[in-house]
Amino acid sequence: MLKNIKSILTTIQIDKLSLFFGVLLSLFSTVTSLIFPLLLKNIVDALIKNNFSFYYIILLILVASLDLAFTGLSMYLLSKVGEKVVLNLREKIWRKILDLNLNFFEKNSSGEVVSRLMNDTNLLMEVFSTEVAEFITSLFTIIGTIIILIKIDPLLTSVIIITIPIMAIIVIPLGKFLFQNSKEVQKANAGSSKYIVDKLNNIRLLKMSDTFEQEVDLGNYNFQRIYSSDMQRNKIQSIITPLIMLILISTIIGIIFLGAYRVIKGFVSPGNLFAFIVYIIQLMPTLITVATFWNKLNIAMGATNRIDNILNLSGESTNSTKNLSNTINTVNSLKLKNITLIKDKHTIINDFSYTFKINNFYNIVGFSGSGKSTLFNIICKFYPPTSGTLYINNNDKLTIKDWRNNIAYVTQNVNMFEDTLKNNLLYGIKDTYTDSELLNLLSKVGLSDIVSKLPKGLDTIISRDSFQLSGGEKQRLALLRGVLSKKPILLVDEVSSNVDSKNDYIIYNFLKHYNENRIIITITHKLSNFDDTDHIILLKNGSIISSGNERDLLKNSPSYQELKKYYNGNKNN
């Protein structure tokens, strides 16, 4: 575990100044708390000998005040260190998560990823700041107190001081504020978790939209909200704890004077009794701190391992070839040469070679399981091929960012964030559009009337799971977003799967209209809209078995004839 903690500490920035003064003030607080009972003992002895001076009271108040001030300030500084550790760690983990390969998200649920980002970092906050510091100062307190108690009187054993009613009068009103603050903290945490899951559920769109830095900043903004709410709570707690100590000290002072009276009457022994009582009271919380430290340390062990594992994972930017001079201005072709993909000992794509050229429209067809969607994932570089090479303009040296800046991917599972319809439509889009321009474009995919019926039009909040728009309507929104990106390569995966024949025809003609200066590649099971200019690629078991226009395939490809017959049969049923 210590190795993992050391690894994490090397990746984050710790507020060393606040940590130093926090620990230093905590040690000062320990020293003043050990001096305090000795002053009480001197006061009692002075009262007995009738040489009492108000100098003792002034010194007592000074030491007590210093103790309270040191305690409050050290608590605040150490909590600030812990919160900044969490803030910095979350920012680094969020950047790492967004940069991880798609395989990571296939193997880890969104909830687990969110837990690592939010809950595990909270556990580490306690280890890195307050718990370690309190453990060290508690050890000093225990050692110093035991030495002093032995010198005072080893035979004195216990005392009971009841201060709960007095503390309750102070704590209950402040507790209402802490309750409200806790709700704000939970709300901020819930909002951040919701944001994170939303982005992770749409990780393909995010990666293809060149919004990496934008999402990093938005994630950091959410973490800053949590940090601010937590610091408000810590400020109040740094006040409550010294107040409780003040109540305890005041109670002890009252008992001391009462005890002094009883000493004068001969009921108990003099000042040593009072000093002993105070030391026992001081000793109890430090013993609790030491006893619970190891439990919290063991709880944090799992969090340390999980966080260290995710920070040490290799991301896309780590593996990307950095060669900015190969950035492409104009795309003329996309070439896949001898592409083979083997996963779990199964060959998904088998020696696929094809060159897609600008101003052409391609349809990839085949029965389910033939490798069509996997081929798109390879083109987007979500999956690295087992063998083979991908080229844009015969260039295979582009960074992943530069590669994806040339490709728009409209997935079969529609990507929608919980945001306005307009913001969803323009996600990752570099150009600006007026509302009237957007409505005009929406009309071309048959959505203008539907948008006008939404409560706030383009400003209506939607998401992938909302019922305000149908699946087919969301598919058309996603398609329009891909077109608006103006990227030269447009991949469209079953975008008309949830629409009727009329809208299917509208979508097809919309794509054909925007085919100029583009390579458009679609995956489709609907074989009804092809014309003689379309290129059709028939896949089976990850390999090309036929290619050409539909007229040629119907004449020369038995496999395509079978697929067409199957489609016509299902369409008529």
C-alpha positions in Angstrom: 0.0 0.0 0.0 2.8 2.4 0.9 4.2 1.9 -2.6 0.8 2.8 -4.2 0.5 5.9 -1.9 4.0 7.0 -2.9 3.1 6.5 -6.6 0.0 8.7 -6.2 1.8 11.4 -4.3 4.3 11.7 -7.2 1.4 12.5 -9.6 -0.4 15.2 -7.6 0.5 18.6 -6.2 0.3 18.9 -2.4 -0.1 22.3 -0.8 3.2 21.8 1.2 3.0 25.2 2.9 -0.4 24.6 4.3 0.6 21.1 5.3 3.7 22.3 7.1 1.9 25.0 9.0 -1.0 22.7 9.7 1.2 20.1 11.3 3.3 22.7 13.1 0.2 24.4 14.6 -1.1 20.9 15.6 2.2 20.3 17.5 1.9 23.8 19.1 -1.6 22.8 20.1 -0.3 19.6 21.7 2.4 21.6 23.7 -0.1 24.1 25.0 -2.5 21.4 26.0 0.2 19.7 28.0 1.2 23.0 29.7 -2.4 23.8 30.6 -2.9 21.2 33.4 0.5 22.2 35.0 -0.8 25.8 35.2 -3.9 24.5 36.9 -1.8 22.6 39.4 0.1 25.8 40.2 -3.1 27.7 40.7 -4.4 25.2 43.1 -1.2 25.1 45.1 -1.1 28.9 45.2 -4.7 29.0 46.5 -3.8 26.5 49.3 -0.7 28.5 50.3 -2.7 31.8 50.1 -0.3 33.4 47.6 -2.6 33.4 44.6 -2.0 36.0 41.9 -4.2 37.0 39.0 -1.0 36.5 36.9 -1.9 32.8 36.9 -5.4 33.5 35.5 -3.9 35.7 32.8 -1.4 33.0 31.9 -4.1 30.4 32.0 -6.3 32.3 29.6 -3.4 33.0 27.3 -2.4 29.3 27.1 -6.1 28.2 26.6 -6.6 30.8 23.9 -3.4 29.8 22.1 -4.5 26.1 22.3 -7.9 27.0 20.8 -6.4 29.1 18.1 -3.8 26.5 17.2 -6.4 23.8 17.1 -8.8 25.7 14.8 -6.2 26.9 12.4 -4.5 23.6 12.1 -7.8 21.8 11.4 -8.6 24.3 8.7 -5.2 24.1 7.1 -5.0 20.3 7.1 -8.6 20.0 5.8 -7.6 22.5 3.0 -4.6 20.2 2.1 -6.9 17.2 2.0 -9.5 18.9 -0.2 -6.9 20.2 -2.6 -5.5 16.6 -2.8 -8.9 15.4 -3.8 -9.4 18.2 -6.3 -6.0 17.6 -7.9 -6.4 13.9 -7.9 -9.9 14.0 -9.5 -8.7 16.3 -12.2 -5.9 14.0 -13.1 -8.1 10.9 -13.0 -10.8 12.5 -15.1 -8.2 13.5 -17.8 -6.9 9.9 -17.7 -10.4 8.4 -17.9 -11.3 10.4 -21.0 -8.0 9.4 -22.6 -8.3 5.6 -21.9 -8.8 3.1 -24.7 -12.3 1.9 -25.5 -11.4 -1.6 -24.1 -11.3 -0.1 -20.6 -14.9 1.0 -20.8 -16.0 -2.3 -22.2 -14.5 -4.0 -19.1 -15.5 -1.5 -16.4 -19.0 -0.3 -15.7 -19.6 3.5 -15.5 -20.6 3.1 -11.9 -17.3 1.6 -11.0 -15.4 4.3 -12.8 -17.4 7.0 -11.0 -16.7 5.3 -7.7 -13.0 5.4 -8.3 -13.2 9.1 -9.2 -15.5 10.2 -6.4 -15.5 7.8 -3.4 -12.0 6.5 -3.5 -10.5 9.9 -3.6 -12.5 10.9 -0.5 -10.9 8.0 1.4 -7.5 9.1 0.4 -8.1 12.6 1.5 -8.3 11.5 5.1 -5.1 9.4 4.8 -3.1 12.1 3.1 -4.0 14.9 5.4 -6.0 14.9 8.6 -5.6 11.3 9.7 -1.9 11.1 9.3 -1.3 14.5 11.0 -3.7 13.7 13.9 -2.1 10.3 14.3 1.4 11.8 14.6 0.3 14.6 17.1 -1.8 12.0 19.1 1.3 9.9 19.6 3.2 13.0 20.9 0.2 13.8 23.2 0.0 10.2 24.5 3.7 10.0 25.2 3.9 13.4 26.9 0.8 12.8 28.9 1.8 9.4 30.2 5.2 10.8 31.3 3.6 13.7 33.2 0.9 11.5 34.8 3.6 9.1 36.2 5.4 12.1 37.7 2.2 13.5 39.2 0.7 10.4 40.8 0.4 6.9 39.3 -2.3 5.9 41.8 -4.9 8.3 40.7 -7.1 6.5 38.1 -10.2 8.2 36.8 -12.7 11.0 36.8 -16.0 11.6 35.1 -17.0 15.0 33.7 -20.5 15.4 32.1 -20.7 18.3 29.6 -23.1 16.9 27.1 -26.1 19.2 27.8 -23.9 22.3 27.6 -22.3 21.1 24.3 -25.7 20.3 22.9 -26.9 23.9 23.3 -24.0 25.0 21.0 -23.9 22.1 18.6 -27.6 21.7 17.7 -28.1 25.1 16.1 -24.8 24.7 14.1 -25.9 21.2 13.2 -28.7 22.6 11.2 -26.3 24.5 9.1 -24.1 21.5 8.7 -27.2 19.5 7.6 -28.0 22.0 4.9 -24.4 22.1 3.8 -24.4 18.3 3.7 -27.3 18.4 1.3 -25.5 20.9 -0.9 -22.4 18.7 -0.9 -24.5 15.6 -1.9 -26.2 17.6 -4.6 -22.8 18.7 -6.0 -21.6 15.1 -5.8 -24.7 13.8 -7.5 -24.5 16.4 -10.2 -20.9 15.5 -10.9 -21.7 11.8 -11.0 -24.5 12.4 -13.4 -22.3 14.5 -15.6 -19.6 11.9 -15.6 -21.9 8.9 -16.4 -23.5 11.0 -19.2 -20.1 11.6 -20.8 -18.9 8.1 -20.4 -22.1 6.7 -21.9 -21.3 8.8 -25.0 -17.5 8.3 -25.0 -17.4 7.5 -28.7 -19.0 10.7 -29.7 -16.8 12.6 -27.3 -13.6 11.1 -28.7 -14.7 11.7 -32.3 -15.7 15.4 -31.6 -12.3 16.8 -30.5 -13.9 18.1 -27.3 -11.3 16.5 -25.0 -10.0 19.7 -23.4 -13.6 21.1 -23.2 -14.8 18.1 -21.2 -11.7 18.2 -19.0 -12.6 21.8 -18.1 -16.2 21.0 -17.5 -15.3 18.1 -15.3 -12.9 20.3 -13.4 -15.7 22.9 -12.9 -17.9 20.2 -11.3 -15.0 19.2 -9.0 -14.5 22.9 -8.0 -18.1 23.0 -6.9 -17.6 20.1 -4.6 -14.4 21.6 -3.3 -16.2 24.9 -2.4 -19.1 23.1 -0.6 -16.7 21.0 1.3 -14.6 24.0 2.4 -17.7 25.7 3.7 -18.4 22.7 5.9 -14.8 22.5 7.1 -14.9 26.2 8.1 -17.9 25.5 10.4 -16.3 22.4 11.8 -13.1 24.2 12.5 -15.3 26.6 14.7 -17.4 23.9 16.3 -14.5 21.8 17.6 -12.7 24.7 19.4 -16.1 25.7 20.9 -16.6 22.2 22.3 -13.1 22.3 23.7 -13.9 25.7 25.2 -17.0 24.2 26.9 -14.9 21.3 28.2 -12.1 23.6 29.5 -14.7 25.9 31.2 -16.2 22.9 32.8 -12.8 21.8 34.0 -12.0 25.2 35.4 -15.3 25.2 37.3 -14.6 21.8 38.8 -11.1 22.9 39.7 -12.3 25.8 41.8 -15.0 23.5 43.3 -12.3 20.9 44.0 -10.0 23.5 45.5 -12.8 24.3 48.0 -13.1 20.6 48.8 -9.3 20.4 49.2 -9.3 23.2 51.7 -12.0 21.3 53.6 -9.7 18.2 53.5 -12.0 16.0 51.4 -9.5 15.3 48.7 -5.7 15.8 48.1 -4.6 19.2 46.6 -3.8 20.4 43.0 -2.3 17.2 41.6 -5.8 15.8 41.5 -7.0 18.6 39.2 -4.0 18.2 36.9 -4.5 14.5 36.7 -8.2 14.9 35.8 -7.3 17.3 33.0 -4.7 15.0 31.6 -7.0 12.1 31.6 -9.6 14.1 29.7 -7.0 15.2 27.1 -5.8 11.6 26.8 -9.1 10.0 25.9 -9.7 11.5 22.4 -6.1 10.9 21.4 -6.4 7.2 22.3 -9.6 7.1 20.1 -7.7 8.7 17.2 -4.8 6.2 17.4 -7.3 3.3 17.7 -9.3 4.3 14.7 -6.4 5.3 12.5 -5.4 1.8 11.5 -8.9 0.9 10.5 -9.2 3.9 8.2 -5.8 3.1 6.8 -6.9 -0.4 5.9 -10.1 0.9 4.4 -8.1 3.3 2.2 -5.9 0.5 1.0 -8.4 -0.7 -1.6 -9.0 2.9 -2.8 -5.2 3.4 -3.1 -4.8 0.3 -5.3 -7.7 1.2 -7.5 -6.6 4.8 -8.0 -3.0 3.9 -8.6 -4.1 1.2 -11.2 -6.1 3.7 -13.2 -3.5 6.4 -13.2 -0.9 3.9 -14.5 -3.0 2.7 -17.4 -1.8 3.6 -20.9 -4.1 6.0 -22.7 -4.6 6.9 -26.3 -2.4 10.0 -26.1 0.4 7.9 -24.6 0.4 5.5 -27.5 -0.3 8.0 -30.2 2.4 8.8 -32.7 3.3 12.5 -32.4 4.0 13.9 -35.8 2.3 17.2 -36.3 3.8 17.7 -39.7 1.6 15.0 -41.1 -1.7 16.9 -40.4 -3.9 16.7 -43.5 -5.6 19.7 -45.1 -7.6 17.9 -47.8 -8.8 14.3 -47.6 -8.9 12.4 -50.9 -9.0 8.8 -49.8 -9.3 6.4 -46.9 -7.4 3.1 -47.4 -7.6 -0.1 -45.3 -4.9 -2.5 -46.2 -4.9 -6.2 -45.1 -6.8 -5.4 -41.9 -7.3 -8.3 -39.5 -8.7 -8.2 -36.0 -8.6 -11.1 -33.7 -10.4 -10.8 -30.3 -10.6 -13.6 -27.7 -9.1 -16.0 -30.3 -11.9 -15.2 -32.8 -11.3 -13.6 -36.1 -13.7 -10.7 -36.4 -12.2 -8.9 -39.5 -10.2 -11.1 -41.9 -7.7 -9.5 -44.3 -9.9 -6.6 -45.3 -8.5 -4.3 -48.0 -10.4 -1.5 -49.7 -9.8 2.1 -50.7 -12.7 4.7 -50.1 -12.4 7.8 -52.3 -13.7 11.3 -52.0 -17.1 12.2 -53.5 -18.3 8.6 -53.3 -21.1 7.0 -51.3 -20.5 3.5 -49.9 -22.9 1.0 -48.3 -21.5 -1.9 -46.2 -24.0 -4.7 -46.0 -24.2 -8.2 -44.7 -26.0 -10.4 -42.3 -25.7 -9.6 -38.5 -22.3 -10.6 -37.1 -20.4 -10.1 -40.4 -18.1 -7.5 -38.8 -19.7 -4.3 -40.1 -19.7 -2.2 -36.9 -16.4 -3.6 -35.9 -15.0 -2.3 -39.1 -16.2 1.2 -38.2 -14.5 0.9 -34.8 -11.3 0.1 -36.5 -11.6 3.0 -38.8 -12.2 5.3 -35.8 -9.2 3.6 -34.1 -11.2 2.5 -31.2 -9.8 -1.0 -31.8 -6.2 -1.4 -33.1 -6.1 -4.1 -35.7 -4.2 -7.2 -35.0 -2.5 -6.7 -38.4 -2.8 -4.4 -41.3 -2.5 -0.6 -41.8 -5.0 2.3 -42.2 -4.2 5.3 -44.3 -5.7 8.7 -45.0 -4.2 10.0 -48.3 -1.6 7.2 -48.1 -0.5 8.6 -44.7 -0.4 6.2 -41.7 1.5 8.5 -39.3 -1.3 10.7 -38.0 -1.9 11.2 -34.3 -5.2 9.8 -33.1 -6.5 13.4 -32.6 -5.5 14.4 -36.2 -6.9 11.1 -37.5 -10.3 11.6 -35.8 -10.5 15.2 -36.8 -11.1 13.9 -40.3 -13.9 11.5 -39.3 -17.5 11.9 -38.0 -19.2 8.8 -36.6 -22.9 8.5 -36.3 -23.4 5.4 -34.1 -26.3 3.0 -34.1 -26.9 3.7 -30.5 -27.8 7.4 -30.6 -25.5 9.7 -28.6 -27.4 12.3 -26.7 -26.2 14.2 -23.6 -28.6 15.6 -21.1 -28.6 19.1 -22.5 -30.6 21.3 -24.8 -31.5 20.0 -28.3 -29.4 22.8 -29.8 -26.3 22.0 -27.7 -26.7 18.3 -28.6 -27.0 19.2 -32.2 -23.9 21.4 -32.1 -21.7 19.2 -29.8 -18.2 19.3 -31.1 -19.1 21.5 -34.0 -16.6 24.3 -34.8 -18.8 26.5 -36.9 -21.6 28.7 -35.6 -25.2 28.4 -36.7 -28.2 30.6 -36.0 -31.5 29.1 -34.8 -33.1 29.8 -38.2 -30.2 28.0 -40.0 -30.6 25.0 -37.7 -34.4 24.9 -38.2 -33.9 25.0 -41.9 -31.4 22.1 -41.7 -33.8 20.2 -39.4 -36.6 20.5 -42.0 -34.4 18.7 -44.5 -34.5 15.6 -42.3 -38.2 16.0 -41.4 -37.8 17.4 -37.9 -38.8 21.1 -38.1 -42.5 20.4 -37.1 -41.4 18.2 -34.3 -39.0 20.7 -32.8 -41.7 23.4 -32.9 -43.9 21.2 -30.7 -41.3 20.9 -28.0 -41.8 23.1 -24.9 -38.8 25.3 -25.5 -38.0 24.4 -29.1 -34.3 24.2 -29.7 -33.7 25.0 -26.0 -35.6 22.0 -24.7 -33.6 19.7 -22.5 -33.3 16.2 -24.0 -31.2 13.1 -23.4 -30.6 9.7 -24.9 -33.2 8.2 -22.5 -35.8 11.0 -22.8 -39.2 10.4 -24.3 -39.7 13.8 -25.9 -38.2 12.5 -29.2 -38.6 9.1 -30.7 -35.6 6.8 -31.5 -35.9 7.7 -35.2 -36.0 11.4 -34.5 -32.9 11.2 -32.3 -31.2 9.2 -35.0 -31.8 12.0 -37.5 -30.5 14.6 -35.0 -27.3 12.5 -34.7 -27.1 12.3 -38.5 -27.5 16.1 -38.9 -24.8 16.6 -36.2 -22.4 14.4 -38.2 -23.1 16.4 -41.4 -22.7 19.7 -39.6 -19.2 18.7 -38.4 -18.1 19.1 -42.0 -15.5 16.3 -41.6 -14.5 14.7 -44.9 -15.2 11.2 -43.8 -18.7 10.4 -42.5 -19.5 7.0 -41.0 -23.2 6.2 -40.5 -24.2 3.0 -38.7 -27.8 2.0 -39.2 -29.1 5.6 -38.9 -32.5 4.7 -40.4 -33.1 1.5 -38.4 -35.9 3.2 -36.3 -37.6 5.2 -39.1 -40.3 4.3 -41.6 -39.9 4.0 -45.4 -40.7 7.7 -46.0 -38.1 9.0 -43.6 -35.7 6.4 -44.7 -35.9 7.8 -48.2 -35.5 11.4 -46.8 -32.4 10.4 -44.9 -30.9 8.7 -47.9 -31.4 11.7 -50.1 -30.1 14.1 -47.4 -26.9 12.1 -47.2 -26.5 12.1 -51.0 -27.0 15.8 -51.1 -24.1 16.3 -48.7 -21.8 13.8 -50.4 -19.8 16.4 -52.2 -16.1 16.6 -50.9 -16.9 13.7 -48.6 -16.5 10.0 -48.2 -19.7 8.7 -46.8 -19.8 5.1 -45.6 -23.0 3.6 -44.3 -23.9 0.4 -42.6 -27.4 -0.7 -43.5 -29.8 -3.6 -43.5 -32.2 -1.7 -45.7 -31.5 -2.5 -49.3 -34.1 -0.3 -50.9 -32.6 3.1 -51.8 -29.4 2.1 -53.7 -28.8 3.7 -57.1 -26.2 2.8 -59.7 -23.7 5.4 -58.3 -23.5 3.7 -54.9 -20.7 1.4 -54.0 -21.9 -1.7 -52.1 -19.5 -3.8 -50.1 -20.8 -7.2 -49.0 -19.2 -8.6 -45.8 -19.3 -12.2 -44.5 -17.2 -13.3 -41.6 -15.2 -10.1 -41.7 -14.2 -10.5 -45.3 -15.3 -8.9 -48.5 -17.0 -11.5 -50.7 -18.6 -9.1 -53.2 -18.4 -5.4 -54.2 -19.8 -3.1 -56.9 -23.0 -1.4 -57.7 -26.4 -3.1 -57.0 -27.0 -4.0 -60.7 -23.8 -5.8 -60.9 -24.2 -7.6 -57.6 -27.7 -8.8 -58.4 -26.3 -10.2 -61.6 -23.0 -11.7 -60.4 -23.2 -12.2 -56.6 -25.3 -15.2 -55.3 -24.6 -14.0 -51.7 -26.0 -10.6 -52.4 -29.0 -12.1 -54.2 -29.6 -14.2 -51.1 -29.3 -11.1 -48.8 -31.7 -9.1 -51.1 -34.2 -12.0 -51.2 -34.1 -12.1 -47.4 -34.6 -8.4 -47.1 -37.5 -8.4 -49.5 -39.1 -11.3 -47.7 -38.9 -9.5 -44.3 -40.1 -6.2 -45.8 -43.3 -7.9 -47.2 -44.1 -9.7 -44.0 
